[in-house]
């Protein structure tokens, strides 16, 4: 995997104001990791067109979302550490 400028970790639902703030600040060199209710963005059709998108597998499964479509990489808990280490900075939303 390549490195990222910023890893944005979003755990808020699509309706939460922080979700909108997070998506507005994503840049081309960034990555977005969806956790907890953040994975609901997968079904809301609001995935960003920039950066790489990852979704935490247990949260995707817990919310009955099945296999995400598009350019979404499903990751496990251990992968979160690797993603964090690849980023120059990490922002949790």
C-alpha atoms as one frame of an Amber mdcrd trajectory, in Angstrom:
protein
   0.000   0.000   0.000   1.085   3.551  -0.594   1.297   6.301   1.997  -1.378
   8.939   2.596  -1.216  12.612   3.459  -4.072  12.247   5.947  -6.082   9.263
   7.133  -9.576  10.433   8.057 -11.307   7.963  10.399 -15.050   8.590  10.289
 -17.381   6.903  12.782 -20.342   9.263  12.411 -23.525   8.494  10.444 -24.089
  10.280   7.113 -26.580  12.684   8.751 -24.111  13.881  11.387 -22.526  17.329
  10.737 -19.032  15.917  11.268 -19.538  13.483   8.391 -20.164  16.401   6.040
 -17.123  18.250   7.422 -14.933  15.199   6.955 -16.031  14.634   3.358 -15.561
  18.314   2.521 -11.939  18.221   3.705 -10.832  15.101   1.817  -8.049  15.676
  -0.692  -6.622  13.580  -3.497  -3.726  12.249  -1.377  -5.936  11.345   1.592
  -7.630   8.135   2.681 -10.978   7.660   4.406 -11.554   4.816   6.881 -15.211
   4.215   7.705 -15.900   2.673  11.115 -18.963   2.195  13.332 -21.887   4.202
  11.863 -19.551   5.769   9.313 -19.958   2.623   7.196 -23.540   3.721   6.541
 -22.054   6.067   3.929 -21.684   2.948   1.801 -25.452   2.637   1.480 -26.161
   6.375   1.445 -24.415   6.866  -1.893 -22.209   9.638  -0.511 -18.758   8.204
  -1.077 -16.156  10.804  -1.984 -14.687  10.935  -5.460 -11.184  11.669  -4.125
  -8.751   9.624  -2.081  -8.948   5.961  -1.106 -11.871   4.566   0.865 -11.637
   1.757   3.403 -14.402   0.240   5.544 -14.017  -1.820   8.696 -15.306  -5.335
   8.022 -16.984  -6.053  11.402 -18.924  -2.773  11.183 -19.993  -3.447   7.596
 -21.228  -6.897   8.624 -22.921  -5.673  11.818 -25.006  -3.237   9.791 -25.963
  -5.815   7.163 -24.317  -3.974   4.282 -22.920  -7.056   2.546 -20.086  -6.514
   0.087 -19.461  -2.829  -0.650 -19.372  -1.900  -4.314 -17.066   0.517  -6.050
 -13.594   1.503  -4.945 -14.000   0.491  -1.311 -11.489  -1.791   0.385 -12.851
  -3.766   3.326 -10.267  -4.096   6.125  -9.929  -5.832   9.480  -8.938  -4.340
  12.847  -5.246  -5.100  12.336  -5.293  -3.202   9.052  -6.319  -0.039  10.914
  -2.882   0.040  12.525  -1.157  -0.360   9.163  -3.267   2.399   7.620  -2.469
   4.708  10.535   1.235   4.084  10.135   1.066   4.903   6.418  -0.456   8.327
   7.041   1.476  11.495   7.770  -1.382  12.479  10.094  -4.619  10.926  11.353
  -7.857  12.765  12.038 -10.724  11.042  13.856 -14.204  12.392  13.205
